[in-house]
């Protein structure tokens, strides 16, 4: 499991490395275009379930950490699908994405 670390509060979102690589490609593409967007995921039952949304913008501190050391090969169709979602009014919602981990993602403060 990799982590997307965001914001001044040092929160992180854990997800599979493959999904994280695709999320990273979308976030970097959108930020390079100066296009902020909403980013949503499902919380696991251990964190109370439900959905969480954050606003991704150029002033947000963000980092990507991978469990594996090898780069993930990106699926162009998946990146395009995710970019289309990010461009919508609803934003990028990985909760509904076919590649979302079945256990959901987990957000906790970084120690």
N, C-alpha and C positions, 0 to 999 in steps of 0.2 A: 504494500500500500504506500502510495506517495502522498504528499501533502501540498496543498495550496495554502500559503500563509499570507494573511492580508490584514491591513489596517494597523493603526497605532496601538490597538489593544492586543495585538499579537495573537489573533484567533487563527485556527487552522482547520481546514477541511480535508479529511482523508478520503482517498479514492484510489482505485486501481491505477497503476502506472500508465496503462494504455489510455484510459479515459483522461487522466491528467494531461498527457501529452497533447491530446486533441483540444482540451480546454485551454491549455497554454497557447496553442497555435491560434485559437479564436481570440483570446484575450489580447495577445500581442498584435494581431492583425487589427483589431478594433482600436486599440490604443494608438497604434501608429497612424491610423486615420483620424485620430482625435474624435472618436465616436463612443461616448459612454453608453452603458447598457445595464439592464437588470440581469442578475445571475441567481437562479433558484435551484434548490436541491431538496431532497427528502431527508428528514432526520430519522435516525434509527430509533427503535422502541426504547433502547437504553437511555436516549436523550430526550424522551418524551414524545417521540413521533412528530408528525406535522411537517410543515414546509418552512424553509428559511430562504429569504431573498436579501441580497446585498446589491448595492449600486457600484458598478465597476467604472472608474474614471481615471484620468491621467494623474491625479494627485494621490491616489491610493498606493500605499506601500504594499507590494506584492512580491512573493517569491514562490518558486516551485521546487520541491524536493522529491526526488525519486528514490524508491527502495532499490531498484536495480541500477546497475552501472552502464548498461547498454542503451543507446538511444532507441526509442520506439519508432517503428515505421508507421507513418501517418497514412490513414485511409482518406484519400482526397474527397470521396463522396461523403464521408462522415464529417469532415471539416466543413464542407460546403453546406451540409444540412445544419450543422451547429451555427455557422455564420448566418444562415437564413433565419434561424430562430432568434439569434442575438439581434438581428436587424428588425425584428417584429416589435410591436408594442409590448408584448409579454416578456420579451427578452429571452436569454438562453436559459432553458429549464431542463437540466439534466435529470430531473426526477422522472420525466416522461421519455427520456432517451433510452433506446433499446440496449445501450451499453452501460447503463447505470448499474453499479453493483447491487445484487439482490438484497443485501443487508442494509442498503442505504449508505449514506456518508455520515461522517461524524465530525462535529465541530467542538473543539475544546481550546481553552487558553494554552498558549505555548509557555512552558515553564522557563 
